């Protein structure tokens, strides 16, 4: 008995991978997400890339940078790319920080679409014909992928280049091109230079080549030389960033693992990794965990598993864990799910006719809701969406920004400094509560603004108080409609809803 198709339409007659309309729609969606997703998912995405490049531009001092700069533990490749693009933008007379940040996300989106397309074409042979269209669709549109694939972060770029290296290995296995080992090794080395933890993924893939593929002992040797050449090139890039030769790869693991500095930012039990896998992707989480377990037994020669499982084991052992550490694996989820369903999809009877369609409807609806949510709001805590609105609407005006303590959108902490998005015309006034009007600082000739969180609005009485004080809502970083979706999908997404009010005194005339 053969596995049932994921959807019961003749997908072998529809070739989405060759559809210009489909690809154009994907590009449009990714650009839309890149535009909406202002800011950064995690501070490292900004302070250890853009601010490092800002330092090389002479716009900030080393003393204002994150501690990782003085520790010499971050690779310089991505800051260099950012710096080159900054130079080009300056040469073109473009000095809009928010526009430039969008450009970085749009560039990431374009690279993502190209690499995913190459991966699909390299791996499509492993997917049954009747399931190929759904594989293509979810490779781009699994709800969290557009969000991750527009991030100019080390996790996203490293994951994309590992995906590319995996695709090259698969294509080499069928085409047997003599130059492929060097190309594969070079791309894998770049993946490591973007994020050193990806060395675990690359090592797992090398082990698969050596033990499972075993066709040519020279293949991993040639690829290894290419990886080494790229890492040596990284030393020169790091020299550019740090003004000296430092072995940042060694420094990174020594500081975070030997000196255990990473644990100062929180520790979690080993099974936190399982929680991330099961709960973070939404309803598909259970399927994903089951896929990893079942495929490990039923398809142990799969190269993806040789990379992913060691990566998960190492991160389970390391005390400090964050969900973003798993982002390099995100684009592997679609093929893992497809391979899993092809292994266990021998459904019959009531399950095939009733239960399975209900599961698919649930997954489709939840996926659409997830995409709508991530495609219409700013990244991370949503504060940069506020500063972007202020920059766009009040660019050349003097501003007083009253905000409840802890909500300053230009600074989450005293150190490091956010010099890239800082606004010289904005004066910050932090207040303890909005219920003491005397605390609000307002000036004639200034735009007087008030920033509060959703928690400050305790009911209609709060709205009425603000109205009587002549404060009008001008912007909120998450719409009411999206908040409703989030309540069904992930209520935690509503924890960072912010409202910006402007003091609008009545016209005396």
N, C-alpha and C positions, 0 to 999 in steps of 0.2 A: 504494500500500500504506500503510495507516494504522499509527500507532504502537501497539504492543501495550500492554495495561494493565499496570501494575506488579504487580498481583495479579489473578489470573483469576477473581474472583468478581464478581457483578453489583452493584458498589458504587453504581450509580445508583439502586438500590432501597433502599439503607440511607443514611439521612441523619444522620450523626453530629453535624453542626453543630446539629441540632435535638433531639438526645438529652440529656435532663436527666440521665440516669444516667451518660452519658459525661462530661459537664461536671462532675458531682459527683465522679466518680472522679479527674478531672484536678485539681480543687481539693484533694481529700484528699491526692493524691500531692505536690502542690506544698507544702502545709502540712507534710507529713511531712518533706520535704527541708529546708524552712525550719527546722523544729525540730531536725533532726539536724545541720544545717550551722552549728553554733555557731562564733563567731569571725569571721574575715575572710580573704578570699582573698589580699588584698594589704594592706600596712600603710596605704596611702592611704585605703582603705575605712573605716578606723577613725580614724587620727590626723588626717585632714583633713576629717572630717565629724563624727563623734561627739565627738571631743575638742574640736573648735572649738565645738560646741554646749555641751559641758561647761564650756568657758571662759565662754561667755555666761551660763551658770547660776551662775557664781561658784565652781565646784568645782575649778578649776585655774587656774594663772597663765599669762600669755602667755609667760613664760620657759620653761615646760615644753612648749610647743607645737612642732610641726614647723617647720622653717625657712621653709616656704612661707607661714606666717602673717606673719612680719616682712617677707617679700618682697612681700606683698600680691598674690599671683598666683592665688589660688583664688576662684572665685565663691562668694557667700554663700547662694545659693538652697537648696541641700541642707542645710547646717548650720542654716539658719533653720527649715526643715521639721522637722528633728530637734529643735531647741530648743523649738518650739511643742509638739511631742508630749511632750517632757520636762516642760514646764510643766504640761500636762494630766495626765500621770502623777503628778507631785508633788501636784497639786491633789486627785487621787483617792487619795492616800496610798500610792501604789505606788512602791517604791524598790528594786526588784530589777533590777540591771543586766543580768542574763542574760535575765530575762523581757522587759525592755524591748527588748533587742537582737533577741530572737525576734519581738517585735511589729513591729519595723522590717522584718524579713525577711518576716513574714506579710503585712504591708501591701504590700511589693514583689511578693509572689506574687499577691495579689489584683489589683493593677494590671496585672501581666503577663498574667494570664488574660483580663482584660477587653480589653486592647489587642490581644492575639493573636486573640481572637474577632472583634473589629472588623476586623482586618486580613484574616482569612480570608474574611469576608463581603464585603469590598471587592475582594478579589483572586480570588475563586473563579471568576469568569467567564473568567479566563485559563487555568484548568485544565480539561482534558477531563473529561467527566462520569465516565468509568470510573476516573479517577485521583483524584477529589476526596476520597474518604475517606482514602486514604493521605496526601494532602496535609494534611488536618486532623489526622491522628494525629501525623505527624512535626513539625507546627508546634508541638505541645505537648511531644512525647515523644522528639525526637531527644536522645540520651543526655545531652549537656552543657547542654541548655536549662533543665531544672528547676534546676540548680545556679546558672547565671548569672542566671536570672530570679527568684531569691529574694535576690540580693545588693543590699543598700542601698548601692550604690556609684555613682559618677558614670558609669562605663561602662555599667552596666545601665540606669539610669534615662534616660540620654541616648539609648541605643539604642532603648529602648521608645518614647520620644516621637518619635524619628525614624521608627520603624515606624508610629506613629500618623499622622504627617504624610504619609508615603507612601500610607497607606490613604486619607487624606482627598483627596489628589490623584487617586487612582484613582476614587474615588467621585464626585468633582467632574466628572471626564471623562465620566461616564455620565449624571449627573443635572443638571449645569450650574446649580448653585445659586449665586446672586450673592454670598452671604456666605462661601462656601467659601474664597476667596483669603485673607481676613482670618483665618479660623479656621486654615487651613493655615499661614500665616505666624506666627501666635501660637504654635502648637504647635511649629513648627520652631525658633522663637526660644527656647522653653523647653528644647528639646533642646540647643541651644548653651549655654544658661546652666548646664545640668547638667555639660557637658563641652565645653570650647572647641574641641577637635579636631573635633567634629561639625559645625562650620562648613563643613568640606570636604564632608561628605555633603550638607548643605543647599545649598551652592553648586552641586554637581553636579546636584541636582534642579532648581534654578532654571535652569541651562543647558539641561536637557532641556525644561523648560516653554517656554523662549524659542525654541530652535532646532527642536525636534521637534514639540511640540504646536502652537505657533505660531498658536493660534486667536484669541487676544486679547492684545495687547501690554500691556493694562492689568492682566492677571492677575498677572504677576510683579511689576509695580510695586506693586499693592495688597498682595501678600504680603510684598514687601520692606519696605514701610512698617510692616506688622505686626511683622516681625522686629525692625526698628529700635526700635519702641515697647517691645517686650519687653526688648531689650538696655539701653535707657535705664532701664527699671524696675529692671534688675539693678544699676545704679549706686546706687540708693537702698538696695537690699538689702545691697550691699557696704558702704555707709556704716554700716549697722546692725552689721555684723560687725567692721569695722576702725576704727570711730569717726572716719571721715573719708572724703572723696570720693577714690577711687582708681580708675583705669581698669585694672581687673584683667586684662581681656582683652589689652590692650597689654602690661602687665607680664608676663603669662604667656609670650607669644611672644618678648618681648625677653630675658627672663632665660634661657629654655630654648634659644632658637635663636641670638640675637645673642651673648649672653654664654656660650652653650653649656654652661650648668650641667648640663643633663640628661645630657650625655655623660660627666659624672663618675661616673654610676651604671652605666656600661658602654656599649660601642658594639658594633654588629654590622654585618656586610656587608649590602648591599641584598637579597640573596637569602634572608636569614633570614625575610623575610615569606613567601616561597614555602615554606620549610620548615614554618613555622607552619601554613600552609593544608593542606599535604600530610600532615603527621604528627600534628598536635595533635588533629584530630577523630576519630582512629582510622581504621578501614577505609574510611570514606566520604571521607577526605581526598583520595585520588587522584581520585575522582569529582567532588569539589568543584572541584579545580583544573582538571580537564578541562571542567567545566561553565562556568567563567569564561572559559576560552579559546574554547571552541566558541560559546558564546552571544555573545561579543564579535564574532564573524564572522557568525553566522547570525541574530542578533537584535539588531543594533546600536541599534535604536530603543527598547530596553527601559529604562525609567527607573531601574530598580534598578542597572543597569550604569553609567549616567551618574553615579550616586552612589558606588558601590562602587569602581570602578576608579581614579578620582582619589584616593580615600581610601587605597587600597593603594599607589599610586605615591608619594604624599607620605610615607607611613610607611616605604616602602622607602628613600627618600632620606634621611630623618632618621636620624642615627647611632644614637641610643638607641632600642632596640626591646624591647618586652615583649609576650608573648602577650595579656595583658589589654587592650592597646590595640586589639585586634581584636574585643573583646567587643561593642561596639555593632553589629557586623554579624551577630551570632550568629543572631538571629531571622529574618534574610533567607536563611539557608542552606536551609531547606526549600523555599521557592518557587524558589530558584535551581536546586536539584536537580531539582524537578519540571519546570520549563521546559526544562532540559537533556535530560531523558529523553524529553520529548515531541518534541524536535528530532531526536534520534538513535535513537529506539526502534523502528526498523523491522526488528526481528529476525525471522529465519526459521530453519527447519530445526533442526539439532542445537543451535545456540546458544539458540534460543528454548525448546526442550523440555528441555534438560539443563543447559547452562552458566548460563543466566539464573536458573532456580530455585535452583541451588547458590549463586550470588552473593547472592540475596535471603535465603536461610537464614543465610548467614554474617553478613550485615548485621543481620538480626533478632536473632540470638544475641548478637553483640557489642554491640548496642544495649541489650539487656536486661541484660547483664553490666555495662555502663557505668552504667546507671540504678541498679542495685543498689549499685554501689560509691559513687556520689555521694550516694545517699539514706540512707546508713548511717554516715557519718563526718563529723567536724568539718571546717570549711573551712581552707584554707591549710596551715600546718604542724601543725595539730591541737593546739596548746598551750592554746587557750582552752577546748577540750573538757575538758582536765585541770582548769583553774581553775574551770570550771562545776561539775564533779563535787565538788571540794573545797568550794565555796560551798554546794552543796545538802546534802552529807552532814555537813559539820563546821561549819556556819554560825556557831554560837555558841561554838565551842571554840577554845582557843589551839593553834596548830599550829607545829611545826617541820618545814619542808620541806627535806630534803636532796636536792640534785640535782647531777648531774654538770655540770661547767662547760659553759656554753652552752645548758643546758636550762631555765633559769629561765623558767617559763611566764608570769610577770608582767612580764617585760622581756626583749626581744630585744637591747636596746642601752641605753646610758646615757641617750640622748637621741633622740627626745622621750620624755616620761614617759607611761606608761599610768595615768592617774588614774581612768578609768572603771571598770576591772575590779580595781583594787588592793584588797587585803584587809588590813585593819588588824591582824587577829589572826594573820596568817601571817608567820613569821620564816624568811627564806631562808638556807640554809647550803650554799654551793657546795663541792663536793669534786672532786678530780682523778680518782678511781677508786673503784669500790665494793669493790675488793680490798684496801683498807686500812681495816678496821673502825674503827680509832682516829680516822679522819677524820669518822665519822658523829656528828652532834651530836644528842643525845637529852635530853629533860627530863621529869622526873616531873610529872604533871598536865597534860601536853601530849599532843596527838595527834602522834606522831612518824611522819612519812611519808618515803618515798624515791621519787624519780622518776628513771627511767633510760630510755634509748632501746633500740631493738631491737639496736643494734650492741653494747651492753654485754653482752647475753646470748649468749655464745659457744658454749653447749652445755649439756648436763644438769648439768655441774659448777657452772655459775653458779646454776641453779635450786636445786641442793642446798645451796650456800653460803647463799643467801638464806633457805632453809627453816631451816637450822641457826641462823641469826641471828634467827629468829622473825619474819621479814618475810613477810606474806601479801599476795598480789595482790588488790587491791580494784577496780582499774579499768584498762582499756587503751583507747586512743582508736580503735583499729582491730581488729576481731575477727579471729580466725584464718581464718574463712570468707572474709571480705572480702580478707584478704591473699592467699589462694589465687586469688581472682578477679583481683586486681590483677596477679599474676604472669603471667597469660595476657593481660591487657588492657593494663596499663601498670605494669611493675615499679617505676617511680619513685615511684608512689603509696605504696609501702611504706617510703620513706626516712624518713618522719616518724612511725613507729609508736612510741608511748610507753607505758610501764608504770608504774603508781602502786602502791606497796607501803605497807602500814601495819605498824608494829612492834606485834606482839601478844604480850606477855609471858604466859607460862603462869600460870594462877591458882594462887597459893601455897596456897590451901585444898584 
